[in-house]
Amino acid sequence: MTKAYLPTRSLIRISGKDAQDFLHSLITTDVEGLPENEARPGALLTPQGKILFDFSIWRDVDGFIVETDASQREALTKRLMMYKLRAAVDLAALPEDGVTVFWGEDADQGMVVDGGFAKAGIALFRTPGQHAEDPAAAYQSLRIDAGLVVSGEDYALQDAFPHDILLDKNGGLSFRKGCYVGQEVVSRMQHRGTARRRVAQVTAGAVLPAAGTEITANGKPVGTLGSVSGKNALAIVRIDRVGDAVANGVPLLAGGVPVTIELPAWTGLTFPAETEGAQQ
C-alpha cells in the first residue's frame, strides 16, 4: 500500500434536510445519484459555464463533504452561502488539516473511493486529516498517469469549461439532471460537439521543462504544460491542432523538447485525423 499526505486540501461539511437538493441544483455532479463511500469530482460554474471552483464531493452521515484546495475553501463557502437563501442547509469548515490518500494492495480500509481515479482503472482512497508522513510526489506522478487535472497546477479557474478537464468523462458532470449554474452552455457544448480543448498526457525522451511551458507545432501554440513529473506531464491542448500536426507529421515541442501527446485511454477520445485549418 502506498500513501501520501496532501496538506493543501481542505474540507467543508454541507448538512441539513435540504442539502442534497441544494447541491444538486448548483453543481455539475449528479448529487442525487452519488453512491455511498464514493467521492466524485465536481465544479461550481459561472453563468457562462466556466469553472469557478473545483472539488470532490462524497456523502457523509451528516450530509456531504466537499474537498477542495485550501485556497478556495473560504471563497467557495461564501459563494454557497450566497445561494443558500432560505434553504435548510448548514455549511461548516472541518477542523482536519489536509487529506491522506491511499492506493495499491490492501488500500481499502473502509475509506472513500475516488471515483475519478476509478474511471482511470486506479483504486485510490481518500480520508480527512494526516495519516501519513509521505510527501505528495508519488501521488502527483499517479495523477499524471491517470490523466486527472487540478486547478492551479493544470489550469486557471474561470478559464476552463468542464469538458476541457474531462468532467464529462470522469463522473463529474451529469447531462441527465435538471438545471444548475452554467448548465445551458455546458449542454450546448455537449450536444453540438464543440469541445476543442482536452486534457492530454505528454511524454518525452528527456526531462520536460517547467509547468507553463508552451507546446507548439510549427511554431504555433497547441497547449501548455501543467503538472510535470520528470518525462511525463499533463496539458490541456487544442485537439484539432494536435490532430492536424499528427496527421501531417509535424513535430510537437515543449520548450524545444520533442514530445508525444496522447489523450487518456480511459476517456475513449481520439484526436481528429484532420481539421479544416485548425480553426483559430
Protein Blocks (a to p, Z undefined) as FASTA:
>chain_A
ZZdddfkbccdddedjklmmmmmmmmmbdfklpcghiacddddddfkopafbgcdddddf
klpaddddfklmmmmmmmmmmmnmmaccdddddfbgcjdddedehkagoiacdfklmmno
pacdddedjfbfbdfklmmmmmmmnopacehjlocehiacfklnommmnopacfkbccde
hklmmmmmmmnopafbdcdddddfbdcddehiacdeehiafbdcfddehjaccddddfkl
mmmmmmnopacdeehiacdddddfklopacdfbdehiaZZ
